[in-house]
Amino acid sequence: MSRLMIGISGVRGVVGENLTPELLVRLGQAFGTYTDSGKVVVGRDTRVSGDMVKHAVFSGLLSAGCRIVDVGVCATPSAAMMVHELKADGGIVISASHNPIEWNALKFFREDGVYLNEEQGRQLLDIYYGGDARKVTYDKLHAVELDSTANERHLEKVVSLIDLKAMRRKKFHIALDCCNGAGVDLAMMFLHRINARVEPLHCVPDGNFAHNPEPTFEHVKGLATLVKRKNCDIGFAQDADADRIALVSETGKYIGEEYSLCLAAKYILGRTPGKVVTNLSTTRMIDDVAAAFDCEVIRTPVGEVNVAECMLREKAVVGGEGNGGVIDPRVHYGRDSLTGMALTLQLMLETGLKISDLAAEIPTYHMVKEKVSCTKRKLKPVLGAIANEKADRVDTRDGVKLDFADGWVHVRASNTEPIVRVYAEARTKKRAEDLVAKYRAVVEKVVKNPRG
């Protein structure tokens, strides 16, 4: 099975296997053509393949007549924010996010710093597959411009959300695991700015990931141990490109990614009631948080751009995804781990409560996440089989989501991997496990059927 993923959400592949310089040059040319030879911001995470990928992309962009602003190694939200800040025509972030170290990827952004939506992504792919990318003559080539201000600009926007003087007096004791990724410098700048006492773990931005960069329970056990051993107030775990954040309580318990958005929303809605936007796979905890402030939750298909565009339309005050992605429009319409950190700490500061107590105030649900390898050919019959299952409500906007009074299950194709995700949530762990087991079996039966 090919591990090259070319789709509207970007391009991901394995370096030395299918993510080749030739492919990257063509993609750069296509995006340069898409932006009409405009100004393009380019940033990257710390992966060791980053320089190779960057220079190949530069070649493609330059050959299409683009003016490149290289913002260097920085968090994805920082680079995306710079697209808007610098009034660029688009942006490319070189990062495979939570994928293992052998992967790399290109993420494409439009002029407002938001990911390309489905239609825009298709337009880019039409250029790429059509082979009609622009190629300019020597006198239309531009020098690459360097801009090292992404971290500082991002930091100032996030600091404006909090009571900095009170935060500095509090002197939080914080453990931080950046997985040696792109968020190291930005996170450390923020924590030093708020006068925190920091216990760093895997905070060398060299791209040599100490563990799988996805901030899930099994990958951040070291952080949990550190929090407990050092008696920290909280632990934060970022993914490799720092758009997601997971939490560890002062007891060393993994609170997880789903609480990141819920706690941020709790803080924001308590001061500015308004609409909340999230995706179909996000926990029902967010509905309980919003209901406490008599606020509406709007669900979208999975994908940051779907959430961001809905937030723009609905003028939502907060949004994000249950994978640890918090979006505060006062900073930028994109998932941002630093915003998640700041809002969580501000909530702790103002309430005087421990992070475990704040989490305990939210009604408890149990979520189980599994995945099944699935080819594109099998996807349609898989989703058809799930859609035929009985439920209180069936939503087919993004795969199939089955809602029940006591839980839900969501079966959908991944945007970044050749798999089908099977997520379930319920009030009890057993019910969630039963839901996943039941519908995973349906998926596997169709996948294994030679006639399907």
Buried (B, 14 or more C-beta within 10 A) or exposed (E): EEBBBBBBBBBBBBBEEBBBBEBBBBBBBBBBBBBEBBBBBBBBBBBBBBEBBBEBBBBBBBBBBBBBBBBBBBBBBBBBBBBBBBEBBBBBBBBBBBBEBBBBBBBBBBBBBBBBBBEBBEBBBEBBEEEEBBEBEEEBEBEEEEBEBBBEBBBEBBBEBBEBEEBBEBEBBBBBBBBBBBBBBBBBBBBEBBBBEBBBBBBEBEBEBBBBBBBBBEBBEBBBBBBBEBEBBBBBBBBBBBBBBBBBBBEBBBBBBBBBBBBBBBBBBBEEBBBBBBBBBBBBBBBBBBEBBEBBBBBBBBBBBBBBBBBBEBEBBBBBBBBBBBBBBEBBBBBBBBBBBBBBBBBBBBBEBBBBEBBEBBEEBBBBBBBBEBEEEBBEBBBEBBBEBEBEEBBEEBBBBBBBEEBBBBBBBBBBBBBBBBBBBBBEEEBBBBBBEEBBEBBBEBBEEEEB
